[in-house]
Amino acid sequence: MTSPTQRSLKHLRDLGYTAQIVEKYNMFAHVRQDLFGFIDIVAIHPKHKGVLGIQTTTQTNVAKH
C-alpha cells in the first residue's frame, strides 16, 4: 500500500497542482520533521491564487496531529 503522502501527491497532481514533499527525515534525531512543524506537502495551481500547505496522515493517527 502507498503512503498517505504519496496518495495525496497523486491526487493533487491529478487535479493539476504542482506539489512537492517538504517533510524531511532528520537522521541525527531519528524523526521526520514537517515544514513549520505541520506541513508535509506544498502545492500550487496555475489557475488559483495562493499556496496550499497540506498535512497527511492515516485515519488512525488523526488525533495525534
Secondary structure, DSSP 8 states (H G I E B T S, - for coil): ---HHHHHHHHHHHTT-EEEE--EEETTTTEEE-BTTTBSEEEE-TTS-S-EEE----GGGGGG-
